[in-house]
Amino acid sequence: MLTVTNLHKSFDTTEGPLPVLRGISLSLEAGKSLALTGESGSGKSTLLHLIGCLDHPDSGEITLDGERFDTLDDAGRARIRREAIGLVFQQFNLIPSLTVAQNLSFQARLAGRLDQDWQSDLAEKLGLTPFLDRYPEQLSGGQQQRVAVGRALAPRPRLVLADEPTGNLDEATGDAVLDIMLDLVTETGAAFLMVTHSERLAARLDNRIHLAKGTLADDLPVQGIAV
Ligand SMILES: Nc1ncnc2c1ncn2[C@@H]1O[C@H](COP(=O)(O)OP(=O)(O)OP(=O)(O)O)[C@@H](O)[C@H]1O
């Protein structure tokens, strides 16, 4: 279970501090999916980065299964990213000098949780088995994003965070990638938080929250979510 309580984050700018998140609270159960929507600049990526241990909040608490993230130092955040979190971004961020198979196993190796059977299973489910010896530049965008999804899920993370994962793909390809992601997060029992601009894609997840002016709107269905 992910819990976020009264999270605040400002950035220093030349015009002074820019408050981006002003008291965000939410919770997300294992096996559930949550879409995070909001206008450009509303702070969606900032929130995802804090939850994903890529940055630290000014105040507030973030816990995963009772373990606090917000008080960790750089090394602690790096450990959590390795061991508990799978990240998928709009840019596929594959390692160009590694094959598909090596990219798929990269995160699991870092986490010390390489499981060849699960990796083969993942490759099959993601339709990547014929491409295992290719390099990322020899794949289409949709295929590259499926590798990124597989890489994130190979260590069986407890929390999967995705920032516009289908943003660089055409609609049909993006839908197919999201279908597979939803199947896989359900199968692994991970909690899944996805940033999206698309109402259509947001509606495919279990719940949705909307960020505006640094706070979460409270007029949305909140089943399973404490907002
Ligand atoms: N490192 C930073 N330093 C200063 N300002 C920042 C920094 N990161 C983000 N911001 C500002 O914080 C605000 C929120 O940015 P963020 O990227 O979280 O928004 P977003 O909702 O994800 O936007 P988009 O949908 O366009 O990706 C923006 O005004 C942005 O300019």
The ligand as an ORCA input file, in Angstrom:
! r2SCAN-3c Opt
* xyz 0 1
  N      13.602     21.452    -11.222
  C      12.724     22.457    -11.359
  N      13.062     23.726    -11.086
  C      12.169     24.753    -11.184
  N      10.878     24.570    -11.563
  C      10.485     23.317    -11.853
  C      11.363     22.192    -11.766
  N      10.685     21.078    -12.115
  C       9.426     21.486    -12.407
  N       9.302     22.806    -12.249
  C       8.088     23.616    -12.434
  O       7.071     23.008    -11.632
  C       5.822     23.060    -12.297
  C       5.247     21.641    -12.421
  O       6.036     20.904    -13.328
  P       5.701     19.369    -13.691
  O       6.694     18.916    -14.694
  O       5.563     18.594    -12.447
  O       4.249     19.544    -14.364
  P       3.391     18.486    -15.186
  O       2.000     18.580    -14.656
  O       4.028     17.141    -15.154
  O       3.453     19.100    -16.642
  P       3.397     18.396    -18.099
  O       2.015     17.810    -18.200
  O       3.606     19.551    -19.042
  O       4.483     17.376    -18.167
  C       6.073     23.748    -13.621
  O       5.744     25.117    -13.474
  C       7.560     23.574    -13.843
  O       8.072     24.640    -14.619
*
